[in-house]
Amino acid sequence: MKLTSKGRYAVTAILDIALFGTDGPVTLSDISERQHISLSYLEQLFAKLRRHGLVKSVRGPGGGYQLGHSMDKISIGMIIAAVNENITVTKCLGKGNCQNGTECLTHSLWAELSHRIEDFLDKITLAELVKKHHGKQKHREAHVDFDNLLVVNS
């Protein structure tokens, strides 16, 4: 199984909107700059994400993109599926023609793994990722770097 940049970038871009779009729409150029993703590539991804209702565009000054649903209603699986990402791990891509038109000996094993991966991604919501991100941020703020702490005695 290989999740390509298409799926990873789509998840990253929507997570960026979830994190930075609390005060209004987020522009693709801002996402591009923060996440180091090509603007033209984001435009292609967002056309698909918009067609699936995961994001909506806001026109005019201060426009950009907002989430199409609440964060707890958007799963990672939905995002990956919206950009036509294939996460199946079977050699035949689930078609059952692994070896000269017939299933290979391990087809059912890899098909089951594909289903489990899909289930896993469908159960993770954007809200969960945002919560984890905020938890990491709080941990970083609370961390004290004792190696670089200067103590001055008077």
ZADRENGU-236528 format. One line per 8 residues: for each residue x, y, z negated of C-alpha. Coordinates in nm, 3 decimals. Each point is the difference from the previous one (the first is absolute). Layout:
X Y Z ~ ... .
//
This chain:
0.000 0.000 0.000 ~ 0.119 0.345 0.079 ~ -0.186 0.315 -0.086 ~ 0.120 0.250 0.258 ~ 0.058 0.370 -0.043 ~ -0.351 0.065 0.133 ~ -0.164 -0.151 -0.308 ~ 0.256 0.132 -0.247 .
-0.016 0.354 0.139 ~ -0.380 0.000 0.002 ~ -0.010 -0.101 -0.369 ~ 0.270 0.255 -0.085 ~ -0.179 0.281 0.184 ~ -0.337 -0.067 -0.164 ~ 0.168 -0.026 -0.340 ~ 0.160 0.338 0.070 .
-0.347 0.148 0.060 ~ -0.128 -0.160 -0.320 ~ 0.288 0.152 -0.198 ~ 0.027 0.342 0.162 ~ -0.354 0.060 0.124 ~ -0.167 0.070 -0.332 ~ -0.021 0.374 0.075 ~ -0.099 -0.029 0.365 .
0.085 -0.154 0.335 ~ 0.355 -0.117 0.075 ~ 0.163 0.072 0.334 ~ 0.177 -0.269 0.199 ~ 0.306 0.224 0.017 ~ 0.015 0.004 -0.383 ~ -0.029 -0.380 -0.011 ~ 0.264 -0.027 0.272 .
0.239 0.220 -0.194 ~ -0.054 -0.165 -0.339 ~ -0.001 -0.360 0.122 ~ 0.246 0.030 0.290 ~ -0.246 -0.140 0.255 ~ -0.013 0.134 0.354 ~ -0.286 0.244 0.054 ~ -0.096 -0.157 0.332 .
-0.009 -0.345 -0.164 ~ -0.224 0.136 -0.278 ~ -0.234 0.146 0.263 ~ -0.039 -0.344 0.157 ~ -0.062 -0.166 -0.337 ~ -0.248 0.263 -0.113 ~ -0.208 -0.038 0.315 ~ -0.057 -0.362 -0.103 .
-0.046 0.080 -0.369 ~ -0.257 0.267 0.088 ~ -0.194 -0.239 0.228 ~ -0.027 -0.241 -0.293 ~ -0.120 0.276 -0.234 ~ 0.295 -0.026 -0.237 ~ 0.092 0.364 0.055 ~ -0.191 0.299 0.129 .
0.140 0.308 0.165 ~ -0.069 0.354 -0.111 ~ 0.039 0.265 0.268 ~ 0.104 0.362 -0.028 ~ 0.238 0.189 -0.227 ~ 0.092 -0.216 -0.294 ~ -0.113 -0.305 0.194 ~ 0.153 -0.341 0.012 .
-0.111 -0.342 -0.121 ~ -0.191 -0.124 -0.302 ~ -0.091 -0.348 -0.111 ~ -0.316 -0.133 0.161 ~ -0.107 -0.182 -0.317 ~ 0.089 0.015 -0.367 ~ 0.336 -0.153 -0.088 ~ -0.160 -0.295 -0.176 .
-0.193 -0.091 0.318 ~ 0.305 -0.015 0.230 ~ 0.202 -0.321 -0.015 ~ 0.347 -0.049 0.139 ~ -0.141 -0.279 0.216 ~ -0.246 0.246 0.156 ~ 0.281 0.238 0.090 ~ 0.214 -0.271 0.157 .
-0.295 -0.142 0.194 ~ -0.094 0.347 0.128 ~ 0.334 0.039 0.178 ~ -0.034 -0.348 0.153 ~ 0.281 -0.144 -0.205 ~ 0.017 -0.379 0.014 ~ 0.117 -0.156 -0.324 ~ -0.055 -0.363 0.090 .
0.297 -0.226 -0.070 ~ -0.090 -0.281 0.238 ~ 0.222 -0.036 0.304 ~ -0.309 -0.010 0.222 ~ -0.150 0.313 -0.164 ~ -0.289 -0.210 -0.130 ~ -0.108 -0.139 0.337 ~ 0.094 -0.361 -0.075 .
0.212 -0.049 0.311 ~ 0.334 -0.018 -0.182 ~ 0.150 -0.292 0.194 ~ -0.095 -0.026 0.365 ~ -0.366 0.081 -0.066 ~ -0.042 -0.195 -0.325 ~ 0.045 0.088 -0.364 ~ 0.339 -0.062 -0.155 .
0.034 -0.214 -0.312 ~ 0.019 0.301 -0.231 ~ -0.267 0.216 0.166 ~ -0.247 -0.029 -0.290 ~ 0.271 0.095 -0.253 ~ 0.089 0.321 0.186 ~ -0.365 0.079 0.072 ~ -0.078 -0.027 -0.373 .
0.294 0.228 -0.082 ~ -0.134 0.255 0.250 ~ -0.341 -0.009 -0.170 ~ 0.157 0.046 -0.342 ~ 0.202 0.298 0.120 ~ -0.314 0.156 0.149 ~ -0.191 -0.059 -0.325 ~ 0.286 0.151 -0.200 .
0.013 0.314 0.216 ~ -0.380 0.033 -0.001 ~ -0.001 0.004 -0.380 ~ 0.253 0.282 -0.038 ~ -0.159 0.342 0.022 ~ 0.148 0.337 0.072 ~ -0.106 0.104 -0.352 ~ 0.223 -0.273 -0.146 .
0.301 0.119 0.199 ~ -0.059 0.359 -0.109 ~ -0.024 -0.111 -0.364 ~ 0.327 -0.197 0.030 ~ 0.171 0.299 0.162 ~ -0.111 0.234 -0.279 ~ 0.119 -0.255 -0.257 ~ 0.345 -0.007 0.159 .
0.011 0.380 0.007 ~ -0.079 0.018 -0.374 ~ 0.268 -0.261 -0.070 ~ 0.258 0.203 0.196 ~ -0.093 0.318 -0.188 ~ 0.034 -0.177 -0.335 ~ 0.338 -0.154 0.087 ~ 0.300 0.173 -0.155 .
0.336 -0.042 0.174 ~ 0.227 -0.045 -0.303 ~ 0.313 -0.032 0.217 ~ -0.041 0.357 0.121 ~ -0.132 0.151 -0.322 ~ 0.236 0.266 -0.133 ~ 0.007 0.039 -0.377 ~ 0.162 0.314 -0.136 .
0.105 0.002 -0.366 ~ 0.016 0.333 -0.177 .
//
